[in-house]
Amino acid sequence: KYGMIEAIAHLLNRDYTEIGQDFINLDFIPKGTDTAPIVPALTKVFDAALAGGGAKSINFQDLAADLAEITFEYPFRIPPYFALVI
């Protein structure tokens, strides 16, 4: 649960360099993966999601669609604990 809190704090503060590590900690990206090439893609997706009013104006369908696109380019996975949420 602390990993999710950290990820949300990094998102809200647009600290995208830490998001890559957060995704590793949350098991969305395998341990040992170099996140440097992934961070620019995540930055683009989350900047678009947070534009126009911040967190409360996020369109989660658009965000999910944008994240789904980059999952084909980078080693993302859905951890078992998160699949239950979906």
N, CA, C and O of each residue as an XYZ file, in Angstrom:
344
protein
N       0.817     -1.197      0.000
C       0.000      0.000      0.000
C       0.858      1.258      0.000
O       0.451      2.279     -0.554
N       2.044      1.202      0.615
C       2.918      2.375      0.603
C       3.427      2.668     -0.797
O       3.617      3.825     -1.171
N       3.644      1.612     -1.567
C       4.086      1.800     -2.947
C       3.059      2.554     -3.766
O       3.418      3.403     -4.582
N       1.798      2.258     -3.560
C       0.731      2.951     -4.284
C       0.653      4.409     -3.848
O       0.446      5.298     -4.675
N       0.819      4.655     -2.555
C       0.794      6.028     -2.043
C       1.949      6.825     -2.631
O       1.772      7.972     -3.041
N       3.128      6.220     -2.672
C       4.289      6.899     -3.259
C       4.045      7.206     -4.729
O       4.345      8.306     -5.192
N       3.501      6.239     -5.466
C       3.244      6.443     -6.895
C       2.256      7.592     -7.107
O       2.453      8.425     -7.990
N       1.207      7.636     -6.308
C       0.221      8.709     -6.438
C       0.858     10.063     -6.116
O       0.608     11.050     -6.807
N       1.673     10.103     -5.074
C       2.358     11.352     -4.722
C       3.287     11.792     -5.851
O       3.344     12.977     -6.180
N       4.008     10.851     -6.442
C       4.895     11.202     -7.551
C       4.103     11.680     -8.766
O       4.525     12.605     -9.460
N       2.967     11.056     -9.021
C       2.124     11.500    -10.141
C       1.604     12.908     -9.917
O       1.695     13.758    -10.802
N       1.060     13.155     -8.737
C       0.493     14.469     -8.458
C       1.537     15.573     -8.504
O       1.240     16.707     -8.879
N       2.763     15.233     -8.120
C       3.857     16.206     -8.158
C       4.603     16.187     -9.480
O       5.576     16.918     -9.669
N       4.131     15.331    -10.406
C       4.746     15.175    -11.735
C       6.230     14.847    -11.638
O       7.043     15.329    -12.427
N       6.556     14.036    -10.679
C       7.922     13.556    -10.484
C       8.071     12.250    -11.269
O       8.166     11.167    -10.692
N       8.090     12.381    -12.588
C       8.018     11.220    -13.459
C       9.268     10.340    -13.428
O       9.192      9.153    -13.745
N      10.405     10.899    -13.054
C      11.603     10.059    -12.967
C      11.438      8.982    -11.907
O      12.035      7.911    -12.014
N      10.636      9.252    -10.888
C      10.392      8.268     -9.833
C       9.287      7.275    -10.201
O       9.194      6.199     -9.609
N       8.460      7.631    -11.166
C       7.346      6.760    -11.554
C       7.860      5.423    -12.079
O       7.266      4.380    -11.805
N       8.950      5.445    -12.823
C       9.514      4.191    -13.325
C       9.845      3.240    -12.183
O       9.520      2.054    -12.244
N      10.484      3.753    -11.150
C      10.804      2.920     -9.985
C       9.537      2.512     -9.244
O       9.446      1.394     -8.736
N       8.571      3.403     -9.181
C       7.293      3.052     -8.544
C       6.640      1.878     -9.268
O       6.115      0.966     -8.630
N       6.673      1.901    -10.589
C       6.083      0.805    -11.362
C       6.829     -0.506    -11.121
O       6.225     -1.579    -11.142
N       8.141     -0.422    -10.892
C       8.899     -1.631    -10.535
C       8.472     -2.102     -9.143
O       8.212     -3.287     -8.937
N       8.403     -1.176     -8.197
C       8.015     -1.527     -6.829
C       6.614     -2.134     -6.769
O       6.343     -3.007     -5.944
N       5.727     -1.667     -7.649
C       4.357     -2.172     -7.690
C       4.223     -3.408     -8.570
O       3.131     -3.961     -8.706
N       5.325     -3.841     -9.167
C       5.382     -5.049     -9.993
C       4.694     -4.901    -11.348
O       4.297     -5.898    -11.953
N       4.549     -3.662    -11.829
C       4.040     -3.446    -13.181
C       5.159     -3.581    -14.206
O       4.906     -3.860    -15.378
N       6.393     -3.384    -13.762
C       7.578     -3.534    -14.604
C       8.507     -4.490    -13.868
O       8.698     -4.351    -12.660
N       9.091     -5.462    -14.574
C       9.970     -6.432    -13.900
C      11.188     -5.769    -13.251
O      11.755     -4.816    -13.786
N      11.573     -6.292    -12.092
C      12.788     -5.819    -11.421
C      13.978     -5.968    -12.374
O      14.051     -6.927    -13.142
N      14.897     -5.021    -12.315
C      16.079     -5.063    -13.162
C      15.896     -4.379    -14.511
O      16.847     -4.277    -15.286
N      14.690     -3.913    -14.800
C      14.423     -3.223    -16.065
C      14.939     -1.796    -15.989
O      14.725     -1.100    -14.997
N      15.622     -1.366    -17.049
C      16.061      0.027    -17.144
C      14.847      0.869    -17.511
O      14.297      0.724    -18.602
N      14.434      1.736    -16.617
C      13.230      2.532    -16.859
C      13.511      3.833    -17.609
O      12.575      4.553    -17.957
N      14.781      4.146    -17.862
C      15.111      5.402    -18.550
C      14.372      5.551    -19.880
O      13.877      6.642    -20.162
N      14.272      4.508    -20.714
C      13.532      4.680    -21.966
C      12.010      4.717    -21.775
O      11.290      5.194    -22.652
N      11.529      4.225    -20.653
C      10.089      4.170    -20.405
C       9.565      5.493    -19.863
O       8.429      5.870    -20.147
N      10.374      6.194    -19.093
C       9.931      7.421    -18.420
C       9.404      8.471    -19.398
O       8.374      9.076    -19.102
N      10.038      8.727    -20.540
C       9.455      9.724    -21.463
C       8.047      9.341    -21.947
O       7.187     10.211    -22.087
N       7.809      8.060    -22.199
C       6.471      7.618    -22.622
C       5.465      7.811    -21.496
O       4.344      8.260    -21.733
N       5.862      7.473    -20.270
C       4.973      7.675    -19.123
C       4.712      9.162    -18.889
O       3.596      9.558    -18.552
N       5.743      9.977    -19.068
C       5.604     11.424    -18.903
C       4.548     11.962    -19.858
O       3.679     12.741    -19.466
N       4.629     11.542    -21.105
C       3.665     11.999    -22.117
C       2.237     11.593    -21.736
O       1.313     12.403    -21.809
N       2.070     10.346    -21.334
C       0.748      9.837    -20.973
C       0.192     10.566    -19.752
O      -0.955     11.014    -19.762
N       1.003     10.684    -18.703
C       0.498     11.297    -17.473
C       0.350     12.812    -17.582
O      -0.544     13.382    -16.957
N       1.204     13.478    -18.361
C       1.013     14.916    -18.584
C      -0.320     15.168    -19.274
O      -1.050     16.090    -18.909
N      -0.636     14.346    -20.273
C      -1.919     14.488    -20.971
C      -3.081     14.228    -20.019
O      -4.098     14.920    -20.069
N      -2.927     13.231    -19.155
C      -4.005     12.884    -18.219
C      -4.229     13.976    -17.179
O      -5.365     14.240    -16.784
N      -3.147     14.608    -16.739
C      -3.250     15.617    -15.682
C      -3.511     17.027    -16.215
O      -3.735     17.952    -15.433
N      -3.485     17.197    -17.532
C      -3.722     18.517    -18.119
C      -5.175     18.928    -17.909
O      -6.080     18.094    -17.916
N      -5.372     20.191    -17.726
C      -6.733     20.711    -17.662
C      -7.445     20.502    -16.344
O      -8.636     20.189    -16.339
N      -6.766     20.661    -15.242
C      -7.473     20.621    -13.971
C      -6.910     19.666    -12.953
O      -7.431     19.578    -11.841
N      -5.873     18.954    -13.295
C      -5.243     18.081    -12.316
C      -5.948     16.754    -12.142
O      -6.692     16.308    -13.016
N      -5.707     16.132    -11.010
C      -6.128     14.755    -10.758
C      -7.633     14.546    -10.834
O      -8.082     13.504    -11.311
N      -8.420     15.507    -10.380
C      -9.868     15.268    -10.358
C     -10.502     15.324    -11.743
O     -11.653     14.921    -11.908
N      -9.767     15.819    -12.745
C     -10.331     15.877    -14.094
C      -9.813     14.755    -14.998
O     -10.037     14.787    -16.208
N      -9.129     13.775    -14.428
C      -8.567     12.682    -15.228
C      -9.688     11.847    -15.834
O     -10.624     11.436    -15.149
N      -9.567     11.611    -17.121
C     -10.472     10.698    -17.805
C      -9.787      9.328    -17.771
O      -8.839      9.090    -18.520
N     -10.258      8.443    -16.919
C      -9.577      7.173    -16.706
C      -9.657      6.251    -17.919
O      -8.778      5.409    -18.105
N     -10.674      6.390    -18.734
C     -10.742      5.580    -19.957
C      -9.644      5.989    -20.923
O      -8.985      5.132    -21.512
N      -9.442      7.294    -21.091
C      -8.366      7.771    -21.963
C      -7.003      7.384    -21.410
O      -6.116      6.967    -22.155
N      -6.841      7.524    -20.099
C      -5.576      7.158    -19.463
C      -5.280      5.674    -19.665
O      -4.160      5.307    -20.020
N      -6.267      4.831    -19.444
C      -6.082      3.393    -19.624
C      -5.738      3.058    -21.072
O      -4.895      2.199    -21.328
N      -6.385      3.731    -22.016
C      -6.106      3.491    -23.431
C      -4.678      3.912    -23.781
O      -3.980      3.198    -24.501
N      -4.247      5.059    -23.279
C      -2.880      5.528    -23.548
C      -1.844      4.613    -22.917
O      -0.823      4.309    -23.534
N      -2.101      4.171    -21.687
C      -1.178      3.236    -21.038
C      -1.142      1.902    -21.775
O      -0.084      1.283    -21.888
N      -2.281      1.462    -22.273
C      -2.333      0.197    -23.008
C      -1.451      0.257    -24.250
O      -0.820     -0.737    -24.609
N      -1.403      1.404    -24.905
C      -0.573      1.552    -26.098
C       0.908      1.342    -25.785
O       1.612      0.669    -26.539
N       1.381      1.914    -24.679
C       2.812      1.786    -24.395
C       3.175      0.430    -23.799
O       4.352      0.070    -23.754
N       2.184     -0.320    -23.346
C       2.501     -1.646    -22.803
C       2.992     -2.602    -23.877
O       3.633     -3.609    -23.575
N       2.691     -2.289    -25.131
C       3.173     -3.130    -26.226
C       4.616     -2.820    -26.592
O       5.290     -3.642    -27.213
N       5.094     -1.642    -26.212
C       6.451     -1.222    -26.537
C       7.445     -1.521    -25.417
O       8.643     -1.649    -25.669
N       6.957     -1.632    -24.194
C       7.824     -1.804    -23.032
C       7.349     -2.998    -22.202
O       6.219     -3.459    -22.360
N       8.220     -3.497    -21.317
C       7.893     -4.728    -20.571
C       6.940     -4.524    -19.393
O       7.325     -4.712    -18.239
N       5.706     -4.144    -19.684
C       4.706     -3.989    -18.634
C       3.978     -5.306    -18.405
O       3.901     -6.157    -19.291
N       3.455     -5.451    -17.217
C       2.620     -6.603    -16.894
C       1.614     -6.173    -15.825
O       1.810     -5.176    -15.130
N       0.555     -6.932    -15.712
C      -0.460     -6.662    -14.689
C      -0.219     -7.632    -13.537
O      -0.394     -8.839    -13.703
N       0.182     -7.117    -12.362
C       0.407     -8.009    -11.226
C      -0.908     -8.615    -10.740
O      -1.966     -8.001    -10.882
N      -0.844     -9.804    -10.173
C      -2.067    -10.494     -9.741
C      -2.943     -9.667     -8.797
O      -4.169     -9.702     -8.910
N      -2.335     -8.930     -7.874
C      -3.130     -8.164     -6.910
C      -3.921     -7.066     -7.622
O      -5.006     -6.699     -7.170
N      -3.396     -6.540     -8.725
C      -4.063     -5.467     -9.440
C      -5.129     -5.986    -10.380
O      -6.115     -5.296    -10.639
N      -4.951     -7.174    -10.889
C      -5.940     -7.763    -11.787
C      -7.283     -7.907    -11.074
O      -8.330     -7.842    -11.718
N      -7.270     -8.099     -9.771
C      -8.512     -8.193     -9.015
C      -9.247     -6.870     -8.956
O     -10.474     -6.840     -8.860
N      -8.495     -5.767     -9.015
C      -9.096     -4.435     -8.990
C      -9.797     -4.141    -10.307
O     -10.859     -3.520    -10.332
N      -9.195     -4.591    -11.394
C      -9.755     -4.340    -12.731
C     -11.021     -5.125    -12.880
O     -11.664     -5.066    -13.928
